[in-house]
């Protein structure tokens, strides 16, 4: 009889991710680890990109509205790339 050791299962977390396209500007919001916040990534047509860390998905959406004019209704849920 073999000696088998029970190994703990790795917990996988589904991180929230949103994407939006508006007036040739593409944006992505990706949730980070709990307690850290969310990143707003913005890609402009000329190839310039920006990223910034905010406290939440909602604050990223508000910042995108204020800084880049991306309306709140443009944000759509996207599959998480982290599992």
N, C-alpha and C positions, 0 to 999 in steps of 0.2 A: 504494500500500500504506500502510495506516494504521500509525502508531506506537502500539503497545499496550504499556502498562506493567503488569506483573504486580503486583497489589496483594495484600498479605498477607491471608489470611482471618482474620476475627475469630474468636477462640476463644470458644466458649460453654461455660460451666460449668453443670452441673446441681447445684444446691445441695440438700442434704437438708432435708426438711421433715416434721415429725410433727404430728399433731393428736390431741386427746383430749377426750372429754366425760365428766364424772363428777360425780354429785350436783349437777347444774345449774351446774357450773363448766366452762367451755370453755377449753382451753389449746392453744397452738401453740408449737412450737419450730422456729426457722428458723436454719439454718447461715449464717454470715456468710462473708466472704472467708477463704481459708486463713490460718491463723495468728492470726486474731482471736477466733474462738470461735463461740458460738451464742447467740441470744436466746430467752428464755422469755417468752412473752406469756400472761397469764392474764386472763380476762374473767369477772367475777362476775355473778350474776343481777340485782343492783341497778344494773348499768351501770358499776361501778367496774372499772378495768383496771390491770394492773401489767405492767411489763417489766423484765427485768434481763439483763445480759450474763454468761455463764458461759464456762468454758474449752472445753466440749464439749457434744455432744448428751446424752451420758450424765449429765454433771453437772447439766444442765437437768432431766432426768427425775428425778434424785435430789432436787433442790431442790423440784420440784413435789410429790413424794411427802411430803417433810418439812414443807413449808409449807402445802400445800393438800390433802393426803391423796389425791392422784391416783395410783392404783396403776400400777406399771410396765407391766403387761399392757394397759392402756387405750390406750397410744400406738400409733398406726397411721401408716404411711407415707402421705404425701400428695404430690400432684404439686407440683413446684417452680414458683413463680411467676416465677422468673428463669431465663432461658435464654441 
